[in-house]
Amino acid sequence: MLRLLLFLLILFCLELGVFLLLLPWTSLWEQNFFLVRYPVLVRYLLNHYVRGGISGVGLLNVWIAVYEFRHFRNTLTRLESRT
């Protein structure tokens, strides 16, 4: 069971990371519900620094996923020893 949960954590971090890394630079980001509904957000959400920050969080998530994948056995052994 722990193996499956750890694998799902890795998969979640990887998917979230890729999503956050790429989304701010697509047309979906520029034409979404929140920008239409709240025009005051346009100034902030279309700022390249904000986009870069969100992409940075995505890159961090990808790095966490790669790290956990590379240390899968060690993490699994540590978790199994606790239970």
MOKAGI-V730864 format. One record per helix or strand of 2 or more residues. SS is the DSSP state (a for helix, b for strand). FROM is the first residue (numbers start at 0). LEN is the number of residues. If there is no record, write none. Layout:
ss:SS from:FROM len:LEN
ss:SS from:FROM len:LEN
//
This chain:
ss:a from:1 len:22
ss:a from:26 len:4
ss:a from:32 len:5
ss:a from:38 len:7
ss:a from:47 len:23
ss:a from:71 len:11
//
